[in-house]
Amino acid sequence: MSLYEHFTKVGPSGFGYGSTAEQVTEGLSLAGKTFLVTGCNSGLGLETMRVLALRGARVVGTARTEAKAREADARVTGGEVVPVACELADAPSIHRCIEAVKAHGFALDAIVCNAGIMALPKLEKAYGYELQFITNHVGHFMLVNGLLDQLTDTGRVVMLSSDAHKRAPRGGIDFDNLDGSRGYSSFGAYGRSKIANILFALELSNRLRGTKRTANSLHPGVIDTNLARNMNPLVGAFYAVAGPLALKSIPQGAATQVFVATHPSLEGVSGKYFSNCNVARPRRDGTDEATAKKLWTVTEEIVAKLPRE
């Protein structure tokens, strides 16, 4: 397949690698709907919020601080935007975010778990656990579970994972090394947090069975965003040089999560992994239901020990 064919090919959904968030929502009215998007202040989160608002939705945009959320919201036109602080590595901040959303009385049509950190060059921790695992997985686990009662009857949970989940340790989750004490690899730890996103969506989908609510995960593509700010400078240099040729644009990168959050064709579709706006296959252990159940239990135990204030 030529590069042109790769970039222009579409799948069964009618969309593909080159589709943008605006294109996957073309002709779709989101008036009267409310979406929550984490990490709204830059990159894919900002584009996701912009396009949802463009289609008439109310968007609750979260960022690490309310000031960052407000700055992002000021750049969006269309539907109503509501800035809320949510630092996913800080348990009390997550609880405050949950209470703020509940206080507004919003019924959520989708929770788009977009925020994350990637490939920290050295081991960092929060609450005694490796920081990427806490931020990318545990923080979103807390937020989603805290807001499940706010989901509409057909509400969707959308977990932004990555094909970098294939860099996770063998078996997916090395439960004996969640603190990094048995060795740390920047992309290994990132991969673990991303396969955790897939497994969380899988188990949540099982727990939502019998309802019309859904949970899915996705790979947005390789995009040069602020997510790469902690990477090796040599990798950053590659991004700078190869970006125009090898990387998706931000509008293209946001397409899959916007598609999964909004498209009518996905009503009732749950427990799937998407890439390029079509169903894809994660690594085999990303579909292991026993690991997904164990991860849920272990994460509940971690959360139970975290402070509320």
C-alpha positions, 0 to 999 in steps of 0.5 A: 500500500502506498503512503497516499493509499494509507493516508486516504483509505477509509474503513467500514465506518466511512472514515479513516486515517485522514478524517478530522473531528469536524468531518466525523461530525459533519451534519450532526447536531449535538444541541442539548447534549453535554460532554465532559473532556479531560485535558481540554487546555491543549492538543487533542482535548482542545480540538475535541472540545472545540468541535463538540461545541461547534456542533452545539454541545455544552462541554465541561472542559477540565484541566489541571487548574481552573485558570488553564481550563478558562484559558482554553474555554475562551478559545472555543465558540459555539456551544456552552463551555464550563471550565473545571479544575481536575488534576488527575494525579491529585485525589482531592482535586478529582473529588472536587471536580466530581462534586462541581459537575454534580452541583451543576446538575449536568447529565453527561452524554459522554465522558471523554478521558483524554488527558494524560502524561507520557514517557517520563524520563525518570521514575516519578511517583504519586501516593507511592505509585508510578505517576503515569499509572496514577494519572492516566489510569487511576485518576480517570478510574476515580473520575468516571466511577464518581460520575457514572450516576451523571451519565444519561441512559445512553451515555458513553465513556471514551478512554483515550489509550494508544497503540503504545499499549503494546509496550506494556510489560508481558501480561499487560499489568505487572501488578508486583511493580506498580510502584516502579521498585522492580525497574522502570522503563519510560515507555514500558510504564506508559504502555502499562497505563495505556493497556490499563485504559483498555482493560478499564473500558473492557471491564466497565463495559461488562459492568454496564451490560444490560443498559444502553450505556457504553465504554470503549477505548481508542488509539488516536494516532501518532500526533505531535502534541504537548503529550510528548513534552517529557520525551527524550530530546532526540525523539522530540527532534524526530517529531519536529522533522518528521511531523509534516510527513509521518504524524497526524494533525491535531484535527485528525488525531481528535477524530477517533475520540469524537467519533466514538463519543458522538456518532449515531452508528455506535449506539450500543457498541461497547467494549471495543478498541478503535483506531482511525475511526474503526474497530481495531484489535489491541494486543491480545492481553488487552482483551483478557477479562480476568486481568481486567477484573483484577485491575478493577479490584486492585484499583479500587483498593488503591483508591480506597486509601487515597485522601479525599481532602 
